[in-house]
Amino acid sequence: MTGAVISDVRLGAAHDGDAELVVTLRFENGGESLVSLDHYAASWLLDACRAASAEALIGQGWEKVRDALAASSNRYVKSGT
């Protein structure tokens, strides 16, 4: 797989105190980015990757994280407007 992959996962706290999943994306050049996922996005990601645990996400491509963030955001979009 080319591009960034999930290299680490951990729990974090959002600004409102809710738990969130923080994934580390490691890029081919060695750079890293942290991405915070709310409960909806984290659940979507786990389902999409067929992962039984957060640790099972390690090695998955960044595209799955992107899609999870989009799914989380799109849940607020009202259909037909």
C-alpha positions in Angstrom: 0.0 0.0 0.0 1.3 3.5 -0.8 0.5 6.6 1.1 0.0 7.0 4.8 -1.0 4.2 7.1 -2.3 4.0 10.7 0.8 3.4 12.9 -0.7 3.9 16.4 -4.1 4.3 18.1 -5.0 5.6 21.6 -7.9 7.0 23.5 -8.1 10.8 24.0 -10.5 13.3 25.4 -12.3 15.8 23.3 -12.7 19.4 24.4 -16.1 18.5 25.8 -14.7 15.6 27.8 -16.1 12.9 25.5 -13.8 10.0 24.6 -12.3 9.9 21.1 -10.0 7.7 19.2 -6.7 9.3 18.2 -4.9 7.6 15.3 -1.4 8.4 14.2 -0.9 8.4 10.4 2.6 7.7 9.3 3.6 8.9 5.8 6.1 7.3 3.4 8.6 10.1 4.2 8.5 9.3 7.9 6.2 12.2 8.8 3.3 11.7 11.2 -0.1 13.3 11.8 -2.5 12.8 14.6 -6.2 12.5 13.7 -9.0 12.6 16.3 -12.1 10.6 15.6 -15.4 11.1 17.5 -17.4 8.1 18.5 -19.3 8.0 15.3 -16.2 8.2 13.1 -14.3 5.6 15.3 -17.2 3.2 15.0 -17.4 3.7 11.3 -13.7 3.1 10.9 -13.7 -0.1 13.0 -16.6 -1.5 11.0 -15.1 -0.5 7.6 -11.8 -2.2 8.6 -13.6 -5.2 10.1 -11.5 -4.6 13.2 -12.5 -6.2 16.5 -10.2 -3.8 18.5 -8.5 -0.4 18.0 -5.1 -2.1 17.8 -6.4 -4.1 14.7 -6.5 -0.7 12.8 -2.7 -0.5 12.7 -1.6 -0.9 9.1 -4.8 0.3 7.6 -4.6 3.0 4.9 -5.3 6.7 5.5 -8.2 6.5 3.0 -10.3 4.6 5.6 -9.7 7.5 8.1 -10.7 10.0 5.5 -13.9 8.1 4.8 -14.7 7.8 8.5 -14.3 11.5 9.0 -16.5 12.2 5.9 -19.2 9.8 7.2 -19.1 11.5 10.6 -19.5 14.9 9.0 -22.2 13.8 6.6 -24.5 12.6 9.3 -25.3 16.2 10.0 -26.3 16.9 6.4 -30.0 16.9 5.9 -31.2 15.1 2.8 -33.1 17.1 0.3 -31.8 20.5 1.3 
